[in-house]
Amino acid sequence: MFSEKANKIFSEVITTYHVVNTVEQPFSNPYNEKSHLLEHLLYRKCWIDTVQWHYEDIIRDPNIDPVAALKLKR
């Protein structure tokens, strides 16, 4: 049951992220912290992970200027 709920939320996050598809997009959590704390936390954690993965993809781009990559890392 928990795994199904978590996977549903994770899929929702990834789908939502790819609508705008940029690490610069604003974050909005559809789950109310007071009434759906677990869902709220899972959504937020997955959002952070998703943005981080995409951010690392930018840094690993073989065509990125090394100075720009270092600036992003710091």
Secondary structure, DSSP 8 states (H G I E B T S, - for coil): -HHHHHHHHHHHHHHHHHHH--TTS-----S-TTT-HHHHHHHHHHHHHHHHHHHHHHHH-TTS-HHHHHHHH-
